[in-house]
């Protein structure tokens, strides 16, 4: 069986998008892992678009390890752009497992996404025990990492603020933090460097996908954590290796993420 799909990315954070509004297409976990391998097509996430339900398009998101997740900021922006072009509209509403996302195409390959409110309680992140989510200390490889800030942006994140975010080997420590027993649903890991009150540079290990060029929810999580710690303003640029995402936090804690997406590339997938 061969069917059409799309390949897109947001700042190098790359996705396969499968439109199943007309044809039902399901992939096994093993097939997702096979396709996600960088020696094959390769992607950080694979996203399925389902038939419009009421006024929103349900999407299903799977990491390259084959596990389903509830949030993908850059992927949602790419899906919104694809649907916007397909339907000749600038506003798209997406429905993930746990929230509604309002997206708007605001320029050539530029998409704004309302991410909703962050969750801060240990139950919502979730953590396996009752401790302060805004001040987490972990011992990894006989080294102590203190001051971690945990937040849920539709998926769980921990952010450590450091002087140089690239001096840490995330390929080594990322999976150990991701799979730490404090995090029953695993966790996304970010080392963030506050440049000034308007700019943060980040280095991200993504749960279920590994070291990634960019991560939209990590950008939101880093901005929220830095804002709550009074390190930055409510509007901040999050810098990745291939560009910047602009994050704004309003007075009600709603998060707005704006940034670029790639051109839409059609591909054929064989099963």
DAMO-V164693 format. One record per pair of residues at least 12 apart in sequence whose C-alpha atoms are under 10 Angstrom apart, sorted by the first residue. I is the first residue (numbers start at 1). J is the second residue. Records with the same first field share a line. If there is no record, write none. Layout:
I=J, J
This chain:
1=269, 270, 271
2=268, 269, 270, 271
3=18, 23, 25, 267, 268, 269, 270, 271
4=17, 18, 19, 266, 267, 268, 269, 270
5=17, 18, 19, 20, 48, 265, 266, 267, 268, 269
6=18, 19, 46, 47, 79, 82, 264, 265, 266, 267, 268, 269
7=41, 42, 43, 46, 78, 262, 263, 264, 265, 266, 267, 268
8=43, 74, 75, 78, 79, 81, 82, 261, 262, 263, 264, 265, 266
9=43, 44, 45, 74, 75, 77, 78, 214, 260, 261, 262, 263, 264, 265
10=73, 74, 75, 76, 77, 78, 109, 110, 111, 213, 214, 215, 216, 242, 243, 244, 245, 259, 260, 261, 262, 263
11=74, 212, 213, 214, 215, 216, 239, 240, 241, 242, 243, 244, 245, 259, 260, 261, 262
12=43, 44, 74, 212, 213, 214, 215, 240, 241, 242, 243, 261, 262
13=43, 44, 45, 74, 75, 212, 213, 214, 215, 216, 242, 261
14=42, 43, 44, 45, 46, 74, 75, 78, 212, 213, 214, 215, 261, 262
15=36, 42, 43, 44, 45, 46, 47, 61, 62, 63, 64, 74, 75, 76, 78, 79
16=35, 36, 41, 42, 43, 44, 45, 46, 47, 48, 75, 78, 79, 265, 266, 267, 269
17=45, 46, 47, 48, 49, 59, 60, 61, 75, 78, 79, 82, 264, 266, 267
18=46, 47, 48, 49, 50, 59, 60, 79, 269
19=47, 48, 49, 50, 51, 59, 79, 82, 83
20=48, 49, 50, 51, 59
21=48, 49, 50, 51, 52, 57, 58
22=49, 50, 51
23=50, 51
24=48, 50, 51
25=48, 50
26=48
27=66, 271
28=66
29=62, 63, 64, 65, 66, 67, 68
30=65, 66
31=64, 66, 271
32=45, 46, 62, 63, 64, 65, 66, 67
33=62, 63, 64, 65, 66, 67
34=64, 65, 66
35=64, 66, 269, 270, 271
36=63, 64, 65, 66, 209
37=64, 65
38=64
41=267, 269
42=64
43=63, 64, 209
44=62, 63, 64, 65, 72, 75, 206, 208, 209, 210, 211, 212, 213, 214, 215
45=61, 62, 63, 64, 65, 66, 67, 68, 69, 72, 75, 208, 209
46=60, 61, 62, 63, 64, 66, 68, 75
47=59, 60, 61, 62, 63, 68, 72, 75, 76, 78, 79
48=60, 61, 62, 79
49=61, 79, 83, 94, 95
50=94, 95
52=93, 94, 95
53=94, 95
55=92, 93, 94, 95
56=92, 93, 94, 95, 96, 100, 101, 102
57=79, 80, 83, 92, 93, 94, 95, 96, 100, 101
58=93, 94, 95, 96, 97, 100
59=71, 76, 79, 94, 95, 96, 97
60=72, 95, 96, 97
61=75, 76, 96, 97
62=208, 209
63=206, 207, 208, 209, 210
64=207, 208, 209, 210
65=207, 208, 209, 210
66=208, 209
67=207, 208, 209
68=97, 208
69=96, 97, 154, 155, 185, 207, 208
70=95, 96, 97, 98, 99, 153, 154, 155, 156
71=95, 96, 97, 98, 99, 101, 115, 152, 153, 154, 155, 156, 216, 217
72=96, 115, 153, 154, 155, 215, 216, 217, 218
73=101, 113, 114, 115, 153, 154, 215, 216, 217, 218, 219, 220, 257, 258
74=111, 113, 214, 215, 216, 217, 219, 245, 257, 258, 259, 260, 261
75=215, 216, 217, 261
76=93, 94, 95, 96, 101, 102, 103, 111, 113, 115, 216
77=92, 94, 101, 102, 103, 104, 105, 109, 110, 111, 112, 113, 114, 216, 257, 258, 259, 260, 261
78=103, 109, 110, 111, 260, 261, 262, 263, 264
79=92, 94, 103, 261, 264
80=92, 93, 94, 101, 102, 103, 104, 105, 111, 112, 113
81=103, 104, 105, 106, 108, 109, 110, 111, 112, 260, 261, 262, 263, 264
82=261, 263, 264
84=103, 104, 105
85=105, 264
89=104, 105
90=103, 104, 105, 106, 107, 111
91=103, 104, 105, 106, 111, 112, 113
92=104, 105, 113
93=113, 114
94=113
96=154
97=154
98=154, 155
99=115, 116, 117, 153, 154
100=114, 115, 116
101=113, 114, 115, 116
102=114, 115, 116, 256
103=115, 256, 257, 258
104=258
105=258, 260
106=258, 259
107=260
108=260, 261, 262, 263
109=259, 260, 261, 262, 263, 264
110=258, 259, 260, 261, 262
111=257, 258, 259, 260, 261
112=245, 246, 247, 256, 257, 258, 259, 260
113=247, 255, 256, 257, 258, 259
114=248, 254, 255, 256, 257, 258
115=153, 154, 216, 217, 220, 247, 249, 254, 255, 256, 257
116=153, 154, 249, 252, 253, 254, 255, 256
117=152, 153, 154, 224, 249, 250, 252, 253, 254, 255, 256
118=151, 152, 153, 154, 155, 156, 220, 221, 224, 225, 249, 253, 254, 255
119=150, 151, 152, 153, 154, 155, 156, 253
120=132, 133, 134, 149, 150, 151, 152, 153, 156, 225
121=133, 134, 150, 151, 152
122=134, 150, 151, 152, 183
124=151, 152, 153, 154, 155, 156
125=150, 151, 152, 153, 154, 155, 156, 157, 158, 183, 184, 185, 186, 187
126=150, 151, 152, 155, 156, 157, 182, 183, 184, 185, 186, 187
127=150, 156, 181, 182, 183, 184, 185, 186, 187
128=180, 181, 182, 183, 184, 185
129=181, 182, 183, 184
130=182
131=182
132=148, 149, 150
133=147, 148, 149, 150, 151, 158
134=147, 148, 149, 150, 151, 158, 159, 225, 228, 229
135=147, 148, 149, 150, 160
136=148, 149, 150, 158, 159, 160, 182
137=149, 160
138=177, 180, 182
139=176, 177, 180
140=172, 173, 174, 176, 177, 180
141=172, 173, 176
145=160, 161, 162, 177
146=160, 161
147=159, 160, 161, 162
148=160, 161, 189, 190, 191, 225
149=161, 190, 221, 222, 224, 225, 226, 228, 229
150=187, 188, 189, 221, 222, 225
151=187, 218, 220, 221, 222, 224, 225
152=187, 188, 217, 218, 220, 221
153=216, 217, 218, 219, 220, 221, 224, 255
154=217
155=185, 186, 187, 188, 207, 217, 218, 221
156=178, 183, 185, 186, 187, 188, 189, 207, 217, 218, 221
157=178, 183, 186, 187, 188, 189, 190, 206, 207, 217, 218, 220, 221, 222, 225
158=177, 178, 183, 187, 188, 189, 190, 191, 218, 221, 222, 225
159=188, 189, 190, 191, 192, 202, 203, 204, 218, 221, 222, 223, 224, 225, 226
160=189, 190, 191, 192, 193, 202, 222, 225, 226
161=190, 191, 192, 193, 194, 200, 202, 222, 225, 226, 231
162=191, 192, 193, 194, 202
163=191, 192, 193, 194, 195
164=191, 192, 193, 194, 195, 201, 202, 203
165=190, 191, 192, 193, 194, 200, 201, 202, 203, 204
166=191, 192, 193, 201, 202, 203, 204
167=191, 203
168=191, 203
169=203
170=189, 190, 191, 203, 204, 205, 206, 210, 211
171=204, 205, 210, 211
173=189, 205
174=187, 188, 189, 190, 191, 204, 205, 206, 207, 210, 211
175=187, 188, 189, 205, 206, 207, 208, 210, 211
176=189
177=189, 205, 207
178=205, 206, 207, 208, 210
179=207
185=207
186=207, 208
187=205, 206, 207, 208
188=204, 205, 206, 207, 208, 209, 210, 215, 217, 218, 221
189=203, 204, 205, 206, 207, 210, 211, 218
190=202, 203, 204, 205, 206, 215, 218, 219, 221, 222
191=203, 204, 205, 218, 222
192=204, 218, 219, 222, 223, 225, 226, 238, 239
193=222, 226, 238, 239
194=222, 223, 226, 231, 232, 238
195=231, 232, 237, 238, 239
196=231, 232, 233, 236, 237
197=226, 227, 230, 231, 232, 233, 234, 235, 236, 237
198=223, 231, 232, 233, 234, 235, 236, 237, 238, 246, 247
199=223, 231, 232, 233, 235, 236, 237, 238, 239, 244, 246
200=219, 222, 223, 226, 231, 232, 236, 237, 238, 239, 240, 244
201=219, 222, 237, 238, 239, 240, 241, 244
202=214, 215, 218, 219, 222, 238, 239, 240, 241
203=215, 218, 219, 239, 240, 241
204=218, 219, 240
205=218
206=218
212=240, 241
213=240, 241, 242, 243
214=238, 239, 240, 241, 242, 243, 244, 245
215=240, 245
216=238, 245, 246, 247, 257, 258, 259
217=257
218=238
219=236, 237, 238, 239, 240, 244, 245, 246, 247, 257
220=236, 238, 245, 246, 247, 248, 249, 255, 256, 257
221=247, 255
222=236, 238, 247
223=235, 236, 237, 238, 246, 247, 248, 249, 255
224=236, 247, 248, 249, 253, 254, 255
227=249
233=248, 249
234=247, 248, 249, 250, 251, 253, 255
235=247, 248, 249, 250, 255, 256
236=248, 249
237=257, 258
243=259, 260
244=258, 259, 260
245=257, 258, 259, 260
246=258, 259, 260
247=259
